[in-house]
Amino acid sequence: MRERDLYEPVRAYLINMLKSKYNNYHLEITANGHYSETLKHVVHHDIVFSFLKTASPDLTGYILKRGVDPRATQSSDVQDFITVEVKPREIKLKDIFQAKMYGDLFYARYALLLSPEIIGEEIRRLQDKLYILNRFRKWRVYVGQVIIDQSSDSVIEIKDSIWHPVTPF
């Protein structure tokens, strides 16, 4: 399975998670370095994009504050940003630092790192002993295993997820 085959199923799954808690949100696939005008408009510091010419988060988005009209959104209307890294293989230490980097660049409360592989014992122990997933404030990288149902060669659906250390939303 290729990484890019997971982008849309992960996006759809995360949107369902967001729906259960938030009214207004936006999440788009940005792995190719293309950011919609909607997303560019709400990023506080557009200098962020100059650092993302060669590599970008796989998905990027935001959650709006309650009561904000999504058709007239300003950067001050954003409650939290979301960055997502997707890996088709077991998560490695460098993946955690990549997810942290994107989370920090976007000042994203939610920096997610997802894979269909089981979250390795080494990653769990690093978090338990060295808090490797922690970021500034009380923010962290949320590492998740997505449970995939692939009923045909072309259809991938995410049925569930297991998160470490906690569920993000």
C-alpha positions as CSV (number, residue, x, y, z in Angstrom):
1,M,0.0,0.0,0.0
2,R,1.3,3.4,-0.9
3,E,1.2,6.4,1.5
4,R,-0.9,8.5,-0.8
5,D,-3.5,5.8,-0.9
6,L,-4.2,6.5,2.7
7,Y,-4.7,10.3,2.5
8,E,-8.3,10.4,1.6
9,P,-9.4,7.5,3.9
10,V,-7.5,9.2,6.8
11,R,-9.1,12.6,6.0
12,A,-12.6,11.1,5.9
13,Y,-12.0,9.3,9.2
14,L,-10.7,12.4,10.9
15,I,-13.6,14.5,9.6
16,N,-15.9,12.0,11.3
17,M,-14.0,12.4,14.5
18,L,-14.1,16.2,14.2
19,K,-17.9,16.1,13.5
20,S,-18.6,14.6,16.9
21,K,-17.0,17.5,18.8
22,Y,-16.8,20.6,16.6
23,N,-19.2,22.5,14.3
24,N,-16.8,24.2,12.0
25,Y,-13.5,22.7,10.7
26,H,-11.5,22.4,7.6
27,L,-9.1,19.5,6.6
28,E,-7.4,19.2,3.3
29,I,-4.7,17.0,1.7
30,T,-1.5,19.1,1.4
31,A,1.1,16.4,0.8
32,N,1.8,17.7,-2.7
33,G,2.7,21.2,-1.3
34,H,-0.5,22.8,-2.5
35,Y,-2.6,24.7,0.0
36,S,-6.0,26.0,-0.8
37,E,-6.7,29.8,-0.5
38,T,-9.1,29.0,2.3
39,L,-6.2,27.5,4.4
40,K,-3.7,30.2,3.3
41,H,-6.1,32.9,4.4
42,V,-6.2,31.7,8.0
43,V,-2.6,30.9,8.7
44,H,-1.3,33.7,11.0
45,H,2.2,33.8,9.6
46,D,2.5,33.2,5.8
47,I,6.3,32.8,6.2
48,V,5.4,29.2,7.2
49,F,4.8,28.4,3.6
50,S,8.3,29.4,2.5
51,F,9.6,26.5,4.7
52,L,7.3,24.0,3.1
53,K,8.4,24.1,-0.5
54,T,10.2,20.7,-0.5
55,A,8.1,18.9,2.2
56,S,4.6,19.4,3.6
57,P,2.3,17.8,6.1
58,D,0.1,15.2,4.4
59,L,-3.0,16.9,5.7
60,T,-3.5,20.3,7.2
61,G,-6.5,22.0,8.6
62,Y,-8.1,24.0,11.4
63,I,-11.0,24.1,13.9
64,L,-12.9,27.4,14.1
65,K,-14.2,29.0,17.2
66,R,-17.8,28.5,18.1
67,G,-20.2,30.8,16.3
68,V,-17.9,31.8,13.5
69,D,-19.3,31.9,9.9
70,P,-17.0,29.7,7.9
71,R,-17.7,31.8,4.8
72,A,-16.1,34.9,6.3
73,T,-13.2,33.4,8.3
74,Q,-10.2,35.4,9.5
75,S,-7.1,34.1,11.1
76,S,-8.3,35.3,14.5
77,D,-11.3,33.0,14.1
78,V,-9.2,29.8,14.2
79,Q,-9.4,28.0,17.5
80,D,-6.7,25.3,16.7
81,F,-4.7,24.1,13.7
82,I,-4.3,20.4,12.8
83,T,-1.3,18.8,11.0
84,V,-1.3,15.1,10.0
85,E,1.5,12.8,8.8
86,V,0.5,9.4,7.4
87,K,2.9,6.5,7.1
88,P,2.1,3.2,5.4
89,R,4.7,1.4,7.6
90,E,5.7,1.2,11.2
91,I,6.3,4.6,12.8
92,K,10.0,5.5,13.4
93,L,11.6,8.1,15.6
94,K,12.3,10.4,12.6
95,D,8.5,10.4,11.8
96,I,7.8,11.7,15.3
97,F,10.2,14.6,14.8
98,Q,8.7,15.3,11.3
99,A,5.2,15.4,12.9
100,K,6.5,17.7,15.6
101,M,8.1,20.0,13.0
102,Y,4.9,20.5,11.1
103,G,2.9,20.9,14.2
104,D,5.3,23.6,15.4
105,L,5.4,25.4,12.1
106,F,1.6,25.7,12.0
107,Y,1.4,26.3,15.8
108,A,-1.0,23.3,15.6
109,R,-2.5,22.1,18.8
110,Y,-3.1,18.8,17.1
111,A,-0.1,17.2,15.4
112,L,-1.2,13.7,14.4
113,L,1.0,10.8,13.1
114,L,-1.0,7.8,11.7
115,S,-0.1,4.4,10.4
116,P,-1.9,1.1,9.8
117,E,0.9,-0.6,11.7
118,I,0.8,-1.3,15.4
119,I,2.4,1.4,17.5
120,G,5.7,-0.1,18.4
121,E,6.8,-0.8,22.0
122,E,9.8,1.4,21.5
123,I,7.7,4.4,20.8
124,R,5.5,3.7,23.8
125,R,8.5,3.3,26.1
126,L,10.1,6.5,24.8
127,Q,6.9,8.4,25.6
128,D,6.6,6.8,29.1
129,K,10.3,7.5,30.0
130,L,11.3,10.5,28.0
131,Y,8.0,12.1,26.9
132,I,9.1,12.1,23.3
133,L,5.7,13.0,22.0
134,N,5.4,16.1,24.1
135,R,5.6,19.6,22.6
136,F,5.3,23.1,24.1
137,R,2.5,23.9,26.5
138,K,0.6,20.7,27.1
139,W,0.5,19.9,23.4
140,R,1.8,16.7,22.0
141,V,2.1,14.5,18.9
142,Y,-0.8,12.1,18.9
143,V,0.3,8.8,17.4
144,G,-2.5,6.6,16.0
145,Q,-2.9,3.2,14.5
146,V,-5.7,3.2,11.9
147,I,-7.6,-0.1,11.5
148,I,-8.2,-0.5,7.7
149,D,-10.9,-2.4,5.9
150,Q,-9.9,-3.0,2.3
151,S,-12.8,-4.8,0.7
152,S,-11.4,-4.4,-2.8
153,D,-8.1,-3.4,-4.4
154,S,-9.2,0.2,-4.8
155,V,-11.4,0.9,-1.8
156,I,-9.7,1.6,1.6
157,E,-11.9,2.5,4.5
158,I,-10.8,3.2,8.1
159,K,-12.9,1.4,10.6
160,D,-11.3,2.5,13.8
161,S,-8.2,3.9,15.5
162,I,-6.0,3.3,18.5
163,W,-4.2,6.3,19.9
164,H,-1.1,6.8,22.1
165,P,-0.9,8.4,24.6
166,V,-4.6,9.6,24.3
167,T,-7.2,10.3,21.7
168,P,-6.7,13.8,20.2
169,F,-10.4,14.9,19.8
